[in-house]
Amino acid sequence: QVQLVESGGGSVQAGGSLRLSCATSGYTVSRYRMGWFRQAPGQEREGVGCFTSDGYANYADSVKGRFTISTDSTKNTLYLQMNSLKPEDTAMYYCAAAPGNGYCLLPRGSVAYKYYNYWGQGTQVTVSS
């Protein structure tokens, strides 16, 4: 059974940093496309970044240069390092997984659920100005 559990969220001032973790079980990270998404109240879910073990990475324009995805295959864990945080980064953050490799996409809204099969429960990130 595939499970994803996020942690590491919290409250931080603008300009600060956080590192989110996504502990996975039931599958091997290296055989899946992994993604981070976020959803603010009243807004649709949007992709932040995704990663495959082939070395392919894809980031939303809004976070390029500030956020970095990495994995620890020994721990089957996915990370999202978030630097230079802005108030507009405030949202619930989710990790997601889909079988496959090579490349990954960042669909929005309901399409995200069709592309990524597995989702965590989310961790809240709040950035104050």
C-alpha positions as a LaTeX table, in Angstrom:
\begin{tabular}{lrrr}
\hline
Residue & $x$ (\AA) & $y$ (\AA) & $z$ (\AA) \\
\hline
Gln1 & 0.00 & 0.00 & 0.00 \\
Val2 & 1.46 & 3.32 & $-1.08$ \\
Gln3 & 1.57 & 5.99 & 1.62 \\
Leu4 & 2.92 & 9.51 & 1.61 \\
Val5 & 3.33 & 11.53 & 4.82 \\
Glu6 & 4.42 & 15.17 & 4.74 \\
Ser7 & 6.09 & 17.04 & 7.58 \\
Gly8 & 8.13 & 20.16 & 8.19 \\
Gly9 & 5.53 & 22.84 & 7.67 \\
Gly10 & 5.19 & 25.79 & 9.99 \\
Ser11 & 5.15 & 29.54 & 10.29 \\
Val12 & 8.03 & 31.68 & 9.11 \\
Gln13 & 8.67 & 35.32 & 8.28 \\
Ala14 & 9.16 & 36.49 & 4.74 \\
Gly15 & 12.68 & 35.77 & 3.56 \\
Gly16 & 12.98 & 32.71 & 5.74 \\
Ser17 & 13.41 & 29.05 & 4.84 \\
Leu18 & 11.68 & 25.75 & 5.48 \\
Arg19 & 12.37 & 22.20 & 4.41 \\
Leu20 & 9.43 & 19.93 & 3.86 \\
Ser21 & 9.77 & 16.16 & 3.94 \\
Cys22 & 7.63 & 13.48 & 2.37 \\
Ala23 & 8.16 & 10.04 & 3.84 \\
Thr24 & 7.03 & 7.33 & 1.47 \\
Ser25 & 6.26 & 3.65 & 1.90 \\
Gly26 & 4.88 & 0.87 & $-0.22$ \\
Tyr27 & 6.96 & 1.68 & $-3.28$ \\
Thr28 & 10.42 & 2.75 & $-4.41$ \\
Val29 & 10.92 & 6.46 & $-4.98$ \\
Ser30 & 13.32 & 5.82 & $-7.85$ \\
Arg31 & 10.56 & 4.19 & $-9.90$ \\
Tyr32 & 8.06 & 6.99 & $-9.55$ \\
Arg33 & 7.55 & 10.56 & $-10.62$ \\
Met34 & 7.37 & 12.68 & $-7.49$ \\
Gly35 & 5.81 & 16.09 & $-7.16$ \\
Trp36 & 5.06 & 18.85 & $-4.69$ \\
Phe37 & 1.81 & 20.79 & $-4.94$ \\
Arg38 & 0.19 & 23.52 & $-2.90$ \\
Gln39 & $-3.29$ & 24.85 & $-2.38$ \\
Ala40 & $-4.30$ & 28.11 & $-0.77$ \\
Pro41 & $-7.86$ & 28.69 & 0.51 \\
Gly42 & $-10.25$ & 29.38 & $-2.35$ \\
Gln43 & $-7.69$ & 28.52 & $-5.00$ \\
Glu44 & $-7.11$ & 25.43 & $-7.10$ \\
Arg45 & $-4.23$ & 23.10 & $-6.43$ \\
Glu46 & $-1.07$ & 24.08 & $-8.29$ \\
Gly47 & 2.19 & 22.35 & $-8.96$ \\
Val48 & 5.32 & 23.62 & $-7.26$ \\
Gly49 & 7.89 & 21.22 & $-8.65$ \\
Cys50 & 8.42 & 17.63 & $-9.68$ \\
Phe51 & 11.33 & 15.25 & $-9.97$ \\
Thr52 & 12.28 & 11.91 & $-11.42$ \\
Ser53 & 15.26 & 9.70 & $-10.61$ \\
Asp54 & 16.46 & 10.19 & $-14.20$ \\
Gly55 & 17.45 & 13.66 & $-13.05$ \\
Tyr56 & 14.58 & 15.50 & $-14.68$ \\
Ala57 & 13.22 & 18.41 & $-12.63$ \\
Asn58 & 10.44 & 20.84 & $-13.41$ \\
Tyr59 & 9.54 & 23.89 & $-11.32$ \\
Ala60 & 6.75 & 26.43 & $-11.44$ \\
Asp61 & 7.97 & 29.86 & $-12.57$ \\
Ser62 & 6.87 & 31.35 & $-9.25$ \\
Val63 & 9.37 & 29.25 & $-7.28$ \\
Lys64 & 12.29 & 28.83 & $-9.69$ \\
Gly65 & 15.55 & 29.75 & $-8.02$ \\
Arg66 & 13.98 & 29.59 & $-4.55$ \\
Phe67 & 12.69 & 26.02 & $-4.16$ \\
Thr68 & 14.64 & 22.79 & $-4.71$ \\
Ile69 & 13.45 & 19.19 & $-4.72$ \\
Ser70 & 15.72 & 16.37 & $-3.65$ \\
Thr71 & 15.40 & 12.76 & $-2.61$ \\
Asp72 & 17.10 & 10.39 & $-0.23$ \\
Ser73 & 16.66 & 6.97 & $-1.79$ \\
Thr74 & 18.03 & 5.23 & 1.30 \\
Lys75 & 15.18 & 6.71 & 3.30 \\
Asn76 & 12.63 & 6.70 & 0.49 \\
Thr77 & 12.01 & 10.35 & 1.30 \\
Leu78 & 11.35 & 13.38 & $-0.87$ \\
Tyr79 & 12.30 & 16.89 & 0.24 \\
Leu80 & 11.31 & 20.41 & $-0.74$ \\
Gln81 & 13.81 & 23.05 & 0.32 \\
Met82 & 12.10 & 26.44 & 0.30 \\
Asn83 & 14.23 & 29.58 & 0.53 \\
Ser84 & 13.40 & 33.28 & 0.31 \\
Leu85 & 9.82 & 32.55 & 1.24 \\
Lys86 & 7.12 & 35.08 & 0.39 \\
Pro87 & 3.65 & 35.62 & 1.88 \\
Glu88 & 2.17 & 34.35 & $-1.39$ \\
Asp89 & 3.82 & 30.98 & $-0.71$ \\
Thr90 & 1.35 & 30.46 & 2.14 \\
Ala91 & $-0.64$ & 27.30 & 1.44 \\
Met92 & $-1.14$ & 23.67 & 2.32 \\
Tyr93 & 1.65 & 21.70 & 0.65 \\
Tyr94 & 1.18 & 18.18 & $-0.63$ \\
Cys95 & 3.53 & 15.58 & $-2.06$ \\
Ala96 & 2.32 & 13.26 & $-4.79$ \\
Ala97 & 3.55 & 10.26 & $-6.72$ \\
Ala98 & 2.85 & 8.55 & $-10.02$ \\
Pro99 & 4.40 & 5.41 & $-11.50$ \\
Gly100 & 6.90 & 6.08 & $-14.22$ \\
Asn101 & 10.06 & 7.94 & $-14.93$ \\
Gly102 & 11.77 & 10.10 & $-17.53$ \\
Tyr103 & 9.85 & 13.34 & $-17.15$ \\
Cys104 & 7.12 & 14.83 & $-14.97$ \\
Leu105 & 4.38 & 17.42 & $-15.31$ \\
Leu106 & 2.75 & 20.00 & $-13.04$ \\
Pro107 & $-0.94$ & 20.01 & $-13.95$ \\
Arg108 & $-3.35$ & 22.26 & $-12.09$ \\
Gly109 & $-6.58$ & 21.56 & $-10.33$ \\
Ser110 & $-8.45$ & 18.35 & $-10.98$ \\
Val111 & $-6.01$ & 17.27 & $-13.70$ \\
Ala112 & $-3.35$ & 16.90 & $-11.03$ \\
Tyr113 & $-5.34$ & 14.09 & $-9.44$ \\
Lys114 & $-5.50$ & 12.26 & $-12.76$ \\
Tyr115 & $-1.78$ & 12.52 & $-13.36$ \\
Tyr116 & $-0.58$ & 11.71 & $-9.84$ \\
Asn117 & $-2.09$ & 8.60 & $-8.30$ \\
Tyr118 & $-1.01$ & 9.00 & $-4.70$ \\
Trp119 & $-1.20$ & 11.98 & $-2.35$ \\
Gly120 & $-0.21$ & 12.82 & 1.19 \\
Gln121 & $-2.43$ & 14.58 & 3.72 \\
Gly122 & $-0.59$ & 17.90 & 3.47 \\
Thr123 & 1.43 & 20.17 & 5.73 \\
Gln124 & 0.65 & 23.85 & 6.29 \\
Val125 & 3.14 & 26.58 & 5.43 \\
Thr126 & 2.41 & 30.12 & 6.58 \\
Val127 & 4.65 & 33.04 & 5.62 \\
Ser128 & 4.10 & 36.37 & 7.33 \\
Ser129 & 5.23 & 39.72 & 6.01 \\
\hline
\end{tabular}
